[in-house]
């Protein structure tokens, strides 16, 4: 069963920070995307591919827009959807005053399903087709999320939060119960359809050494699952970790001692990292989720992208709802650009869109599965509309280069500029 889409096409082949710019992407002004059974079959010039198609095949033509792979969100909390935009705190106070009370409700499976339905609809409206997602401490939160994601045929990664200290009693598990619950969820959901599991210690302060070691054991027993946690987001948090784990050589080392670093380990934030920590992340093929909206909102700091690149650390973008204030990856690119400006460093639009697509796929060890239009990849893609708002429409009239178009999309774009979202080739 072939599906064929025509229009302006862009996807990335490599990291623009590592190769010559022109070798990092493929751009076709009038291209065809040919999809067979939900997977990419071929991409190329419309003039070359159209004559090879049967005359009875329907070609969907998207004009005045850009067809590109769906966005990938490498760090987001679905249970925090309804507490987005909570005023006035930095990380630790914000967790205590807002986050924990909201997460309490997710012991109820039906509540979880309702929030998951809304959350996933918001992501898809914003052009995000894959995300690495925090649940809560409750097994029900993961069952709810995965059951809704499965119905929508999405590639999603989620996990039950592990917390056995420095948290409210009503959100606490134990090292053993966290292990047992996570193991059961892995057996139930991991690799079921397009779903994958992430072992999810909230962050070092809420996990005993015993719990982190059990997480490491679980990871060793299930090498194809993910590890998803927070790292070096806020200076007070880092000081607290140093107090709680005096035998460790810094925040990352707490996780390293429990054998939690690796190819499928994703650490959110990494705002305040030492070179030695970046070197260790690079050596172990671990990834950082860069969450500019959240970092600015909570006053956490400005992520050092160039430091991560220097040590060859995999980086993807995260919206970090609900400390992040937008589901839109386009709006997140806007915030990312500004964080680098404040560091007196440039973030090119090519680099931004790479991080939101192929960069995110590499961070999640899903290169070749999602993130670009390579043959055999899953056909999750979006269409960005150059004319969705009068302001963008007017600004685009003065464009001469692709880089300018991409920059305008990333500065002026939001959910309104996502004309269509497709999952496995189907417009949803």
HUHU-V936983 format. One record per pair of residues at least 4 apart in sequence whose ideal C-beta (glycine too) atoms are under 7 Angstrom apart, sorted by sequence separation. I is the first residue (numbers start at 1). J is the second residue. If there is no record, write none. Layout:
# HUHU-V936983
I;J
I;J
This chain:
# HUHU-V936983
14;18
15;19
19;23
35;39
44;48
45;49
46;50
49;53
53;57
80;84
89;93
90;94
91;95
92;96
93;97
94;98
95;99
96;100
98;102
99;103
100;104
108;112
109;113
110;114
111;115
112;116
113;117
114;118
115;119
116;120
117;121
118;122
119;123
120;124
121;125
122;126
124;128
139;143
140;144
141;145
142;146
143;147
144;148
145;149
146;150
147;151
148;152
163;167
167;171
168;172
173;177
174;178
175;179
176;180
177;181
178;182
179;183
180;184
181;185
182;186
183;187
184;188
185;189
186;190
202;206
207;211
209;213
210;214
211;215
212;216
213;217
214;218
215;219
216;220
217;221
218;222
233;237
235;239
236;240
237;241
238;242
239;243
240;244
241;245
249;253
252;256
253;257
261;265
273;277
275;279
276;280
277;281
278;282
279;283
280;284
291;295
292;296
293;297
294;298
304;308
305;309
306;310
307;311
320;324
328;332
329;333
330;334
331;335
332;336
333;337
334;338
335;339
336;340
337;341
338;342
339;343
347;351
349;353
350;354
351;355
352;356
353;357
354;358
355;359
356;360
357;361
358;362
359;363
360;364
366;370
367;371
373;377
388;392
389;393
390;394
391;395
392;396
400;404
402;406
403;407
404;408
405;409
406;410
407;411
408;412
409;413
413;417
422;426
14;19
16;21
19;24
35;40
36;41
44;49
62;67
89;94
94;99
95;100
106;111
123;128
136;141
149;154
167;172
173;178
191;196
202;207
207;212
248;253
255;260
256;261
260;265
273;278
281;286
295;300
308;313
319;324
326;331
340;345
347;352
354;359
355;360
361;366
362;367
366;371
372;377
387;392
399;404
422;427
423;428
35;41
105;111
106;112
135;141
189;195
190;196
201;207
219;225
232;238
248;254
255;261
295;301
321;327
326;332
340;346
361;367
368;374
386;392
387;393
399;405
422;428
34;41
42;49
135;142
149;156
190;197
281;288
295;302
308;315
319;326
340;347
370;377
420;427
421;428
16;24
34;42
86;94
89;97
123;131
163;171
164;172
173;181
189;197
219;227
295;303
319;327
369;377
370;378
409;417
14;23
15;24
163;172
164;173
245;254
248;257
358;367
361;370
368;377
369;378
396;405
399;408
14;24
33;43
135;145
163;173
164;174
201;211
241;251
305;315
337;347
361;371
370;380
386;396
13;24
162;173
164;175
186;197
201;212
292;303
336;347
360;371
12;24
13;25
31;43
32;44
86;98
133;145
146;158
185;197
317;329
396;408
12;25
13;26
31;44
145;158
238;251
241;254
290;303
319;332
358;371
395;408
11;25
31;45
32;46
164;178
201;215
357;371
358;372
10;25
11;26
30;45
31;46
34;49
83;98
290;305
317;332
337;352
357;372
30;46
83;99
142;158
162;178
199;215
336;352
392;408
10;27
28;45
32;49
142;159
182;199
395;412
32;50
142;160
270;288
9;28
80;99
83;102
141;160
199;218
232;251
261;280
267;286
317;336
333;352
82;102
199;219
231;251
288;308
392;412
8;29
139;160
160;181
231;252
265;286
266;287
267;288
268;289
391;412
9;31
80;102
160;182
262;284
263;285
265;287
269;291
8;31
79;102
133;156
135;158
137;160
261;284
262;285
266;289
268;291
333;356
7;31
9;33
79;103
133;157
135;159
137;161
250;274
256;280
262;286
271;295
130;155
131;156
132;157
133;158
135;160
136;161
160;185
252;277
261;286
288;313
290;315
298;323
384;409
392;417
6;32
130;156
135;161
137;163
199;225
203;229
229;255
269;295
293;319
294;320
297;323
79;106
134;161
198;225
199;226
202;229
203;230
250;277
287;314
288;315
289;316
290;317
291;318
293;320
297;324
329;356
389;416
4;32
5;33
112;140
116;144
120;148
197;225
198;226
199;227
200;228
201;229
202;230
252;280
287;315
290;318
291;319
297;325
388;416
112;141
116;145
120;149
196;225
197;226
198;227
200;229
271;300
272;301
278;307
282;311
285;314
287;316
289;318
291;320
294;323
384;413
388;417
4;34
106;136
196;226
198;228
271;301
278;308
281;311
282;312
294;324
107;138
109;140
113;144
117;148
269;300
282;313
293;324
2;34
3;35
106;138
108;140
112;144
116;148
120;152
205;237
271;303
275;307
279;311
281;313
293;325
385;417
2;35
82;115
103;136
107;140
112;145
175;208
178;211
227;260
270;303
278;311
291;324
293;326
384;417
2;36
9;43
33;67
81;115
106;140
109;143
113;147
120;154
137;171
238;272
273;307
384;418
385;419
1;36
106;141
109;144
113;148
175;210
179;214
183;218
190;225
205;240
227;262
278;313
305;340
384;419
1;37
79;115
137;173
175;211
178;214
182;218
186;222
205;241
231;267
233;269
303;339
382;418
383;419
78;115
81;118
204;241
227;264
231;268
232;269
235;272
302;339
383;420
78;116
81;119
159;197
162;200
226;264
227;265
228;266
229;267
230;268
231;269
232;270
233;271
317;355
382;420
155;194
156;195
157;196
159;198
161;200
162;201
163;202
166;205
167;206
175;214
179;218
186;225
205;244
220;259
225;264
230;269
231;270
232;271
293;332
296;335
304;343
306;345
316;355
317;356
382;421
6;46
154;194
158;198
159;199
160;200
162;202
166;206
204;244
219;259
226;266
232;272
292;332
302;342
315;355
78;119
153;194
157;198
159;200
161;202
165;206
204;245
219;260
232;273
302;343
381;422
139;181
150;192
165;207
212;254
216;258
293;335
305;347
380;422
142;185
146;189
150;193
163;206
164;207
165;208
212;255
215;258
216;259
292;335
296;339
316;359
317;360
379;422
380;423
163;207
164;208
216;260
292;336
295;339
315;359
316;360
380;424
150;195
162;207
213;258
215;260
379;424
139;185
149;195
212;258
290;336
378;424
379;425
164;211
204;251
292;339
316;363
212;260
314;362
315;363
316;364
4;53
146;195
162;211
314;363
73;123
204;254
268;318
268;320
4;57
6;59
162;215
350;403
353;406
6;60
7;61
349;403
2;57
4;59
5;60
6;61
7;62
73;128
76;131
78;133
4;60
6;62
7;63
10;66
71;127
79;135
350;406
5;62
8;65
11;68
70;127
71;128
75;132
76;133
77;134
79;136
349;406
7;65
8;66
9;67
10;68
11;69
70;128
71;129
72;130
73;131
74;132
349;407
352;410
8;67
70;129
7;67
70;130
349;410
5;67
79;141
135;200
104;170
132;198
134;200
234;300
78;145
100;167
104;171
233;300
100;168
103;171
157;226
159;228
100;171
337;410
287;363
334;410
333;410
334;411
330;409
330;410
330;413
331;414
330;414
328;414
328;415
330;417
132;226
132;228
266;363
266;364
264;365
263;365
132;266
91;233
91;234
90;234
92;236
92;237
91;237
75;266
74;266
75;268
126;327
128;329
126;328
127;329
126;329
94;298
123;327
122;327
91;298
157;364
90;298
90;299
91;300
74;287
75;289
74;289
155;370
75;291
155;378
155;380
94;323
132;364
84;321
84;322
83;322
81;321
85;325
130;370
80;321
81;322
84;325
74;316
76;318
80;322
74;317
75;318
76;319
72;316
73;317
74;318
76;320
77;321
73;318
75;320
76;321
77;322
73;319
130;380
129;380
127;382
73;329
71;329
154;423
153;423
153;424
72;356
71;356
72;357
71;357
74;360
69;357
72;360
68;357
72;361
74;363
126;415
74;364
125;415
127;418
17;309
72;364
126;418
129;421
125;418
127;421
129;423
124;421
72;370
72;371
69;370
69;371
69;372
69;373
124;428
70;380
69;380
70;381
69;381
70;382
68;381
67;381
68;382
67;383
68;384
65;383
66;384
65;384
65;385
62;383
64;385
65;386
64;386
64;387
25;350
24;350
21;350
24;354
43;373
16;348
40;373
16;350
17;351
40;374
41;375
16;351
40;375
40;376
39;376
40;377
16;354
39;377
15;354
39;378
40;379
33;373
38;378
39;379
38;379
12;354
15;359
35;379
12;357
12;358
70;421
65;419
13;372
12;372
11;372
11;373
27;402
38;424
38;425
35;425
3;425
